[in-house]
Amino acid sequence: MKPRIRPEPQVVVLSKALQNRIDDLPRFERETKEAVDLYRNKEKVFLQVEIKRDHILVDLWLPHEETEKARTSGLGRGHPFLGPEALRIRFERAIDLAQIAQWIELSYEHAPTVESNNA
């Protein structure tokens, strides 16, 4: 068993702010697998969150046109394993919370139409 990573104080604050935004969604299920929180809407994963020492990794799925916008914004990049609509975001600045929260909402709405590879 690998030791649990202790996040830096600013990451703890970002994590709480992100969780508050997620908690505002209507309904979802949450489970933790190997230090990754998986969030499901109607049995489909719409969000994965992994807290690291100095940042948070956020994986989500967006419609194609939004995926391209996210990639060109500099925040999101294509996920190497989860398909063409999947994004990996390295969240480390509070200023990015509003944009990431918007993408989480889009991913939540988009999830019932997307098959995830990790479910």
Secondary structure, DSSP 8 states (H G I E B T S, - for coil): --------HHHHHHHHHHHHHHHTSS--EEEEETTEEEEEETTEEEEEEEE-SS-EEEEEE--HHHHHHHHHHTSEEE-SSS-TTEEEEEE--GGGHHHHHHHHHHHHHHGGG---S--
